C-alpha cells in the first residue's frame, strides 16, 4: 500500500509540474509572441494560421527571418542570446501575450523548474498544432 501511495504521489507531482497541459491550449491559441524589446515574433496556434510559428510557410517559422525563433542566427533562435527561446538560461526570452494584452508566460526551453516558461515543442505537440 505504501508503494502504491508513493507511485501515485510521484505521478501527481509529474502531472502538476508538466509544462503544457491540454487545457492550456485554448488559452494559448492566438496568443502573440513578443521579444523583450517589443518585436512581434508571430503567434501560437495551428499550422494553418498565417502568423503561426508552426506554419512552415510563415516568416515566423523560417530559418532566414530575423523575427523567427527558428533562425539560429537571430537573437531569438540561437542558443546563447539572453533573448533566445533556445537558451535555457536566457534572462529575457520572448513573452506570450494573450488577447487582453496580459503576459501569460515566456516562450523558452527552460529551466525546467520555472513554470512560467513554455517550451515551443511542448506546446506544438500537446495542442496538436503540427
C-alpha positions as CSV (number, residue, x, y, z in Angstrom):
1,X,0.0,0.0,0.0
2,X,2.8,2.4,0.8
3,X,4.4,1.7,-2.6
4,X,1.1,2.5,-4.4
5,X,0.8,5.8,-2.5
6,X,4.4,6.7,-3.3
7,X,3.9,5.9,-7.0
8,X,0.6,7.9,-7.1
9,X,2.4,10.8,-5.4
10,X,5.1,10.8,-8.0
11,X,2.6,10.7,-10.8
12,X,0.7,13.6,-9.3
13,X,3.9,15.7,-8.9
14,X,4.9,14.9,-12.5
15,X,1.4,15.9,-13.7
16,X,1.3,19.2,-11.8
17,X,4.8,20.1,-13.0
18,X,4.1,19.4,-16.7
19,X,5.0,22.4,-18.8
20,X,1.9,22.4,-21.0
21,X,-1.4,20.7,-20.4
22,X,-4.1,20.1,-23.0
23,X,-6.5,22.5,-21.2
24,X,-3.8,25.3,-21.7
25,X,-4.2,25.1,-25.5
26,X,-7.4,27.2,-25.6
27,X,-5.7,29.9,-23.5
28,X,-2.5,29.8,-25.7
29,X,-4.2,29.7,-29.1
30,X,-3.9,33.1,-30.8
31,X,-1.5,34.5,-28.2
32,X,1.1,36.7,-29.7
33,X,4.8,36.3,-29.1
34,X,6.9,39.4,-28.4
35,X,10.6,39.9,-27.8
36,X,11.8,41.7,-24.7
37,X,12.2,44.8,-26.8
38,X,8.7,44.6,-28.3
39,X,9.4,42.9,-31.7
40,X,6.5,40.8,-32.9
41,X,7.6,37.2,-33.4
42,X,4.4,35.5,-34.5
43,X,1.6,33.8,-32.7
44,X,0.8,30.4,-31.2
45,X,-1.8,28.3,-33.0
46,X,-2.4,25.6,-35.6
47,X,0.0,25.4,-38.5
48,X,-2.7,26.6,-40.9
49,X,-2.7,30.1,-39.3
50,X,-0.8,32.7,-41.3
51,X,1.4,34.0,-38.4
52,X,1.7,30.8,-36.5
53,X,5.2,29.8,-35.5
54,X,4.2,26.3,-36.6
55,X,3.3,27.3,-40.1
56,X,6.1,26.2,-42.4
57,X,5.3,28.9,-44.9
58,X,5.3,31.7,-42.2
59,X,8.2,34.1,-41.8
60,X,7.9,33.4,-38.1
61,X,8.8,29.8,-38.5
62,X,11.5,30.3,-41.1
63,X,15.3,29.8,-40.8
64,X,16.0,33.1,-42.6
65,X,13.8,35.7,-40.9
66,X,15.3,37.8,-38.1
67,X,11.9,37.7,-36.5
68,X,11.8,33.9,-36.3
69,X,12.6,31.9,-33.2
70,X,13.8,29.1,-35.6
71,X,16.5,31.2,-37.2
72,X,19.7,30.0,-35.4
73,X,21.4,33.3,-36.4
74,X,18.8,35.5,-34.8
75,X,18.8,36.8,-31.2
76,X,15.6,34.8,-30.7
77,X,16.7,31.4,-32.1
78,X,20.3,30.9,-31.2
79,X,21.5,29.1,-28.0
80,X,23.4,31.9,-26.3
81,X,21.4,35.2,-26.5
82,X,19.7,36.4,-23.4
83,X,16.5,36.9,-25.6
84,X,16.6,33.4,-27.2
85,X,13.9,30.8,-26.8
86,X,16.6,28.1,-27.1
87,X,18.9,29.4,-24.3
88,X,17.7,27.7,-21.2
89,X,19.3,30.4,-19.0
90,X,18.0,33.3,-21.1
91,X,17.1,36.3,-18.8
92,X,14.7,37.9,-21.3
93,X,13.1,35.2,-23.5
94,X,10.1,36.2,-25.7
95,X,6.8,36.8,-23.9
96,X,3.5,35.1,-24.6
97,X,0.8,37.7,-24.6
98,X,-3.0,37.0,-24.7
99,X,-5.8,38.9,-26.4
100,X,-6.2,41.0,-23.2
101,X,-2.5,42.2,-23.6
102,X,-1.5,40.2,-20.5
103,X,1.7,38.3,-20.4
104,X,0.7,34.7,-19.7
105,X,4.1,33.1,-19.9
106,X,7.5,33.0,-21.6
107,X,8.5,31.0,-24.6
108,X,11.6,29.2,-23.5
109,X,13.1,25.8,-23.3
110,X,13.9,26.1,-19.7
111,X,14.9,25.9,-17.0
112,X,12.6,23.0,-16.1
113,X,11.8,24.4,-12.6
114,X,10.4,27.6,-14.0
115,X,6.6,27.0,-14.6
116,X,6.2,30.4,-16.3
117,X,8.4,29.1,-19.3
118,X,6.7,27.1,-22.0
119,X,8.7,25.0,-24.5
120,X,7.6,25.7,-28.1
121,X,7.7,22.0,-29.0
122,X,5.7,21.0,-25.9
123,X,3.0,23.5,-26.9
124,X,3.1,22.2,-30.5
125,X,2.6,18.6,-29.7
126,X,0.4,18.9,-26.7
127,X,-2.0,21.1,-28.6
128,X,-1.6,19.1,-31.8
129,X,-0.7,22.2,-33.8
130,X,1.7,20.4,-36.3
